[in-house]
Structures are given as C-alpha cells and as structure tokens.
C-alpha cells in the first residue's frame, strides 16, 4: 500500500521507512528539512505538520492508504507561552488534523508512536500523571483527539514506547545523553533506583508495520525487556568500552534535585520542562514496566537482542563521553 510517514528521517522513523520498503510498500515522508539519507524509492514532501494549511495537508495525504506519525513530541515549552496551550498546539492538534485529513482521503489505517507514560497512567491511575505533567497529558490527549478525528472505518493504533535503544545516522538515542549525564569521572555511574522498560528501534519498526498491515486498533505497549536502571546503565557503559567500577543508586530526593537543576538550565535557555519534578523523580524510583506479551501476541513482534542494540548505541555515546 501507499504509506505516509511523518518524521520519516527521525531516530525511529528511519527504521520504519526501511521496514516499510522491505515489506513492499510505497513510502512518502513528510519532513521539515531536505533529507540526505533516504533510499531513492522514497517520495519526499517538505513541511512542518504544526503549520501546514488544510489545503496542503489534504494534498499531501491524498492517495495514501496508511499514515504513520513518527515525529518526535515536544517535551519542553518556551517560557513565554501558556504551557498547556503549547503542548496541545504542538503534540495534539496537528496529529488530529493529519488523521482527519487522512480520513477524508479514505485512508483507513493510522499508527501513532506514543509514550509509555500513557500506559502507566492507564494501569496506575492513582499516579495522576496527566493532572500534573503537561507533557504526559498531551500524549494521552494526542491519542484521544486522533481517534475522535477519524471516521468509524479508520483504525488507529498507538504504540506506547519506553526508552529506545539503537542507532540512526545523524540522530541520537535518548539513552546517549542520559548515560553521559549519569557518568561520574571515568569509573562510576549514578543510577535511578527503580526499573524501566526498554525497547529496540528494530522492534518498534516491526510493531509499526504489523499494526499498519493488520489495521490494529487500540493501545499497544512495546517493550524488549524491563531492567533495573543500574543494569541498563552498566550494559550501556560496558558497550562503550568503559564498564563502571561502582554504581551509585540515587534516592528520590536527589533525582528531584537533578531534575530541578535541569529545569533551571532549561529556563536559562528560555524553556520550561513539561514534567513535574516530584512526579518524575518518584517514577524513576519505582517500576516503570510494560508487558512484553501484548506486542508479541497482538502484533507478532519478534524478540530482539537488547545488548546488540546497546552496542549499536554505544559508538555515539562513546564519542559524546570522549568530547566532554
């Protein structure tokens, strides 16, 4: 089928585009800047989803049977704006407009790369994640508004993703700067005391194409494995050639302090983080886990080698460490 991928040159979009081509689909990407590393078979549309006119959006979507939203969501807002309005206008409204255009063009399936914070909110509503973090609220609303924008014949699958390991030319895994910020000297690493879900970019791409092909409709957490942060950082640091001598587990109070310091740094640069410091620190001190059987059973996602994905991540992480 003919598939439009928004963010097709991004960290995960890169893998999705290649997986689509492997499965014989015709691919169009919507990107902000001219790409340099796409296969020649991929058609390119230039534009920013947040400010495309309805007419241009209709033209871009026309003729496509499937849409995949793989563009990165904003996690920080300019200090000069209303933060709730910003996250709605950036993460929610453009996706809803895109899927509405697709529905008008008889596109009958869509896949959105979402966040595992939505899974945690659904499974643990007492956490009240959406109530106190504008970013998390926008990710939950993104799925709700997208489904409200389409007709009954259009399936909408939301892949709820945790931290992603892997490598993409010219792009950075979220794990790379995290390892850098948690390294102390050449031998020690700070680690959150909790557990987190991790997924490989390869599995995300497989899940996206499976959801598209099957016209999956629903929320699908996708995870390779759930690991203690100390284990994850040890594996990643070892892959860079610098296995840690000691791992220091941080209490929630120090995690909160670190996020507050990051918030101060962001404010100095003119931004406000979309996370509440106390909430974020408490989450990373507990278990942010996903059920791996959901994606395996409902989307047919095959097991993958996390250590190999971390080794792929490692060269860029190593370069960042050496430049510091």
Beta strands, then each sheet from edge to edge (+ up, - down):
strand 1: 2-6
strand 2: 26-31
strand 3: 43-46
strand 4: 66-69
strand 5: 76-78
strand 6: 109-115
strand 7: 155-161
strand 8: 163-165
strand 9: 183-184
strand 10: 188-192
strand 11: 195-200
strand 12: 218-222
strand 13: 225-228
strand 14: 246-250
strand 15: 271-273
strand 16: 287-288
sheet 1: 3+ 2+ 1+ 4+ 6+ 7+ 12+
sheet 2: 5+ 15-
sheet 3: 8+ 11+ 13-
sheet 4: 8+ 11+ 16+
sheet 5: 9+ 10- 14-
end
